[in-house]
């Protein structure tokens, strides 16, 4: 099996108090939350380029075309 590559650079995540923390020092739940946020922002940006917007309601989240 291939050996897992070691991460040689730090990924710094901004904190609410204005500082930074190393991504690798976070718990797995915090990492998953950040990954989900990043993916959602990427997806929204890509969908916006295609002319779609996300409409969020209290109960339903829908995607509509402009």
Buried (B, 14 or more C-beta within 10 A) or exposed (E): EEEEEEEEEEEEBEEEEEEEBEBEEBEEEEBEEBEEEEEEEEEBEEBEEEEBEEEEEEEEEEEEEE
